[in-house]
């Protein structure tokens, strides 16, 4: 099956049609996507700002990383799930959108970020309580940059013809 | 009517021209708006979830609110700068858009609530029920602001 016919098949599914053509599903999913950006963003910012020493410096790093982990994961799950459903509604438009592919490339870098920094930074944050390593600061800075890049490229999708 | 002529004037102002000029202007300002509300509403939500007893239990809501306050402020400032910039790009249509009006009403209520009741709850000892009510209502108001904002494009 070619890519184009796959995308056409996706758009012909009941789920895709319902999201695309109903009055409410698309804006509601868009609203959930935005709210989960704020939820995930808040949790991500709290963790990254602590690693950078810009917020909550009175608390040990491990305290912050561990406490925010659950909500951070929940926010991430929500943002990805709502994003997938939104993409399911109009895959052909996204396929032609350069901003969408930039966003997907950045999303792949999020995976690379996890592979590179997970073991050294996030898996055992207690090690950072004595002092935040350069690697951890780099992880936090990269995480903030990727997050900002995802927001900008995501927003630009709506402006691609 | 004064209001309408003001919005018409705003639509032709230099700021509106800049927003409607280069095609990247609006999406870039809009992206900054998203980062602003993620920063403000995200940090407020952290305190709200703590008030509701749903996590971050190793510190009090008061400590969290105090620690995150500068970032909440930064987010609110970014939101309140970029929002009017986007508004100026199409003032006449926004001001008569029901979703926009709903959003502005909720925003006024959310800000009012944040700087009065919410602030008092995070700065003094209150009963657990009052704390939960304040956290829940705050989350609800900010959710309505974001939902109303998303609906502007669809109404």
Contacts between the chains, C-beta under 8 A, distances in Angstrom:
chain1	res1	chain2	res2	distance
A	26	B	154	7.5
A	27	B	150	5.7
A	27	B	151	5.5
A	27	B	153	7.8
A	27	B	154	4.6
A	30	B	150	4.9
A	31	B	146	6.3
A	31	B	147	4.4
A	31	B	150	4.3
A	31	B	151	7.5
A	34	B	34	7.4
A	34	B	146	5.2
A	34	B	149	7.4
A	34	B	150	5.6
A	35	B	143	6.1
A	35	B	146	5.3
A	35	B	147	7.6
A	37	B	34	6.6
A	37	B	38	5.6
A	38	B	37	5.9
A	38	B	38	4.6
A	38	B	41	4.4
A	38	B	42	4.8
A	38	B	45	6.7
A	38	B	142	8.0
A	38	B	146	6.7
A	39	B	42	6.5
A	39	B	45	5.9
A	40	B	42	7.9
A	41	B	35	7.6
A	41	B	38	3.3
A	41	B	39	7.0
A	41	B	42	4.6
A	42	B	38	6.6
A	42	B	39	7.6
A	42	B	41	7.1
A	42	B	42	2.1
A	42	B	43	5.4
A	42	B	44	7.9
A	42	B	45	5.4
A	42	B	46	5.4
A	43	B	42	7.1
A	43	B	46	7.2
A	45	B	38	7.5
A	45	B	39	6.4
A	45	B	42	6.1
A	45	B	43	7.1
A	45	B	71	6.9
A	46	B	43	7.3
A	46	B	46	6.2
A	46	B	68	7.2
A	49	B	71	6.9
A	55	B	67	5.9
A	55	B	68	6.5
A	55	B	70	7.6
A	55	B	71	6.1
A	56	B	67	4.5
A	56	B	68	7.5
A	58	B	63	7.9
A	58	B	67	7.3
A	59	B	58	7.5
A	59	B	59	6.5
A	59	B	67	7.7
A	63	B	58	5.4
A	63	B	59	7.8
A	67	B	55	6.6
A	67	B	56	4.9
A	67	B	57	7.5
A	67	B	58	5.8
A	68	B	46	7.9
A	68	B	55	8.0
A	68	B	56	7.1
A	70	B	55	6.3
A	71	B	46	7.9
A	71	B	49	6.8
A	71	B	55	5.7
A	148	B	31	8.0
A	148	B	35	6.3
A	151	B	31	5.4
A	151	B	34	5.0
A	151	B	35	6.0
A	151	B	38	7.5
A	152	B	27	7.6
A	152	B	28	7.2
A	152	B	31	4.3
A	155	B	27	5.3
A	155	B	30	5.4
A	155	B	31	4.6
A	155	B	34	6.4
A	156	B	27	5.1
A	156	B	31	7.8
A	158	B	27	7.5
A	159	B	23	7.0
A	159	B	26	7.5
A	159	B	27	5.0
